[in-house]
Amino acid sequence: MKRVPSMKQLQYLVALADTRHFGQAAERCHITQSTLSAGIRDLESVLGTVVAERSNRRVVMTPAGSQIADRAGSVLRQAEEIMELARADRSPMTGDMRLGVIPTIGPFLLPQVLPVLRDRFRALTIYLREDQTAPLLARLANGELDVALIALPYETEDFSTEVIVDDEFLFACHRDHPLAGGSAVSADALAGTELLLLEEGHCLRGHTLDVCQAGDARTRAQFEASSLHTLVQMVAAGIGVTLIPRLAVDAQITRGSDISLARLAKPAFRQIALAWRRTSLRSEDHRLLANALRELT
């Protein structure tokens, strides 16, 4: 019988084409770099062609490798649809569910809901993946994830979404800041303030800019945080001001700090939502999960 590529080999190839890095591709596939390298060599032997040019610094996909990787992605998605057919034939909320979550939601929501979900849906095993919104949605699109907890507004036209909760933004500053202690902060009051942001890639950065730039706040480009916890520490140090989602505040992210919190005079919100592929055969499971999250949040 003629040899054909295995599903694992195709998975390795797609990961390599996406990352252009053997180490990152191996991490994505949850294997060692040597295992991935051996898998790619075996794939090239089966195909009779080179799929990637290697060097110490980078990986360059050959023209044939790029075309094969594109087709391999389609094959993997079709294989995932076959698995979804099998899962859909079982009882609802059983088997595995791969849940992605963004860093400005996961640490503050999951600790309170996961224990309840595990108790309520005992035949369901939830696997978690934390990442920024764009990579999560890419993984969702190619079948690596089943659902993702994200924050809206964000472009999601290729996905079905259900809003879980409206998450209000609170103004945060050092307790000695001129705006500290007020009951509400207006957009005009933000004029001239030094606005601290998360680094590029976090949707909370865009949400904060949308709210604050209407008030002519100045961003501090030399100070950007990689996480919401770091952002809070920067505000506590008096470096600038920011907006913090109430979800994080309710999870005590500012506890013990020198931070003063206030509502905005014109309240602003992000929407925490659950997203999944429109073509998913487990849409009913995803809606059940959304309903449970809505109840628990």
Secondary structure, 3 states (H helix, E strand, C coil): CCCCCCHHHHHHHHHHHHHCCHHHHHHHHCCCHHHHHHHHHHHHHHHCCCCEEECCCCEEECHHHHHHHHHHHHHHHHHHHHHHHHHHCCCCCCEEEEEEECCCCHHHHHHHHHHHHHHHCCCEEEEEEECCHHHHHHHHHCCCCCEEEEEECCCCCCEEEEEEEEEEEEEEEECCCCCCCCCEECCHHHCCCEEEEECCCCHHHHHHHHHHHHHCCEEEEEEEECCHHHHHHHHHCCCCEEEEEHHHHHCCCCCCCCEEEEEECCCCEEEEEEEEECCCCCHHHHHHHHHHHHHHC
